Amino acid sequence: MGRRTRLKIPEQFVKQFRDQELGLIRMKQRGKRLKSVIGKPKSKLLFIVRIQGTSDMHPKTRKILDNLRLKRIFSGVFTRATECILEVLQKVEPYVTYEYPNLTNVK
């Protein structure tokens, strides 16, 4: 047997569960904290790029990124800039960056 299977010890399960719960709490706090700051979008179009991987990500955060079609790191999408999209982006802020595109950015 060339491969050894690595068994998880109970402490690893507890740590993974706690990390997921903390991720959910942080996501909810980001969503609550920045609602009043979100205003009208400056432009009708947004360019969103994913900048982080999937390690220790909460399932809700992963689902939001899947809905935005950002499944891989450094993938980007153009979307309409609505207040709803801006609220969603606040929840996944550590994993994405976004900007209003101009001619220089698109080239």
VMD Tcl script that draws the C-alpha trace (Angstrom):
set ca {
  {0.00 0.00 0.00}
  {1.83 3.07 -1.26}
  {-0.80 5.51 -0.06}
  {-1.71 6.12 3.50}
  {-5.15 7.38 4.27}
  {-5.13 10.33 6.56}
  {-7.74 10.02 9.27}
  {-9.31 13.08 10.79}
  {-9.20 13.30 14.51}
  {-12.21 14.74 16.39}
  {-10.36 18.00 17.10}
  {-10.12 18.65 13.36}
  {-13.88 18.23 12.97}
  {-14.51 20.64 15.86}
  {-12.09 23.19 14.39}
  {-13.68 22.92 10.94}
  {-17.18 23.37 12.41}
  {-16.11 26.39 14.46}
  {-14.44 27.98 11.44}
  {-17.64 27.58 9.41}
  {-19.75 29.08 12.18}
  {-17.37 32.03 12.56}
  {-17.52 32.54 8.80}
  {-21.32 32.71 8.93}
  {-21.22 35.19 11.83}
  {-18.69 37.40 10.01}
  {-20.76 37.32 6.82}
  {-23.90 38.37 8.71}
  {-22.02 41.16 10.51}
  {-20.64 42.49 7.20}
  {-24.13 42.48 5.75}
  {-25.60 44.38 8.70}
  {-22.73 46.81 9.13}
  {-22.59 48.17 5.60}
  {-26.27 48.42 4.64}
  {-26.47 52.11 5.46}
  {-23.28 52.89 3.51}
  {-24.59 51.39 0.26}
  {-25.97 54.13 -1.92}
  {-26.96 54.49 -5.50}
  {-24.56 52.90 -7.97}
  {-22.35 55.32 -9.90}
  {-22.72 53.41 -13.15}
  {-25.06 50.80 -14.62}
  {-22.33 48.20 -15.02}
  {-19.98 46.40 -12.61}
  {-16.98 44.17 -13.22}
  {-16.48 41.63 -10.42}
  {-13.33 39.50 -10.00}
  {-12.84 36.66 -7.54}
  {-9.57 37.07 -5.64}
  {-9.54 34.24 -3.07}
  {-9.86 30.48 -3.10}
  {-12.31 28.15 -1.39}
  {-10.41 27.07 1.69}
  {-12.52 27.28 4.88}
  {-15.43 29.02 3.14}
  {-18.95 28.94 4.56}
  {-21.50 27.16 2.33}
  {-23.68 30.29 2.04}
  {-20.71 32.30 0.82}
  {-19.89 29.59 -1.71}
  {-23.51 29.61 -2.91}
  {-23.44 33.40 -3.41}
  {-20.25 33.10 -5.45}
  {-21.80 30.32 -7.53}
  {-24.85 32.49 -8.21}
  {-22.53 35.26 -9.38}
  {-20.81 32.70 -11.68}
  {-17.49 33.13 -9.88}
  {-16.47 29.50 -9.41}
  {-12.71 29.84 -9.95}
  {-10.10 32.24 -8.65}
  {-9.35 35.20 -10.96}
  {-12.56 34.69 -12.93}
  {-14.53 37.83 -13.69}
  {-18.06 38.76 -14.74}
  {-19.89 41.87 -15.86}
  {-23.17 42.50 -14.04}
  {-25.72 45.23 -13.71}
  {-25.09 47.50 -10.76}
  {-28.24 47.29 -8.66}
  {-28.67 47.86 -4.97}
  {-29.37 44.15 -4.53}
  {-26.09 43.14 -6.19}
  {-24.18 45.67 -4.07}
  {-25.69 44.20 -0.89}
  {-24.69 40.70 -1.98}
  {-21.16 41.90 -2.75}
  {-20.83 43.27 0.78}
  {-21.45 39.74 2.12}
  {-18.68 38.19 0.00}
  {-16.33 41.16 0.30}
  {-13.17 39.21 1.32}
  {-13.46 36.93 -1.71}
  {-14.17 39.43 -4.50}
  {-13.21 42.85 -5.74}
  {-15.32 45.01 -8.02}
  {-15.16 48.26 -9.91}
  {-17.13 50.31 -12.37}
  {-15.48 49.54 -15.72}
  {-14.06 52.18 -18.03}
  {-12.34 51.90 -21.36}
  {-8.85 51.49 -19.84}
  {-9.96 48.66 -17.52}
  {-11.73 46.75 -20.27}
  {-8.74 46.94 -22.66}
}
mol new
graphics top color blue
foreach p $ca { graphics top sphere $p radius 0.5 }
foreach p [lrange $ca 0 end-1] q [lrange $ca 1 end] { graphics top cylinder $p $q radius 0.2 }
display resetview
